[in-house]
């Protein structure tokens, strides 16, 4: 069977990229470096295909992507309360996520996968989300500014 050079290079690239995918850990905490009700680290920069494991370090938290604040076509997630959740990020762009019961306390985090191609699209949604924060009103702005 004869294969084209393109097919061989494409297959090799796919194998190599999955072999170098990394796993990152984010802790769900009652208290951390940025104050109370935080993810740590709160801002991550990863590559396409990398996995983020949200660890239920303190009980009573979850990790869930926020609709309208992930790349177009990307799959969202919603972890269970007090459970670890593993998310493999296959679409380039910015993902904003929350702890659902503590969203009003600005328990949010940001992941940049590759280039921040959708950052301008996220900013209006971020302004709407932070209007519901009862504390740490600038937390999401600070995180987005780190990208």
Buried (B, 14 or more C-beta within 10 A) or exposed (E): EEEEEEEEEEEEEEEEEEEEBEEBBBBBBBEBEBBBBBBBBBBBBBEBBBBBBBBBBBEEBBBBBBEBBBBEEBEBBEBEEEBBBEBEBEBBBBBBBBBBEBBEBBBBBBBBBBEBBBBEBBBEBBEEBBEEBEEBEEBBEEBBEEB
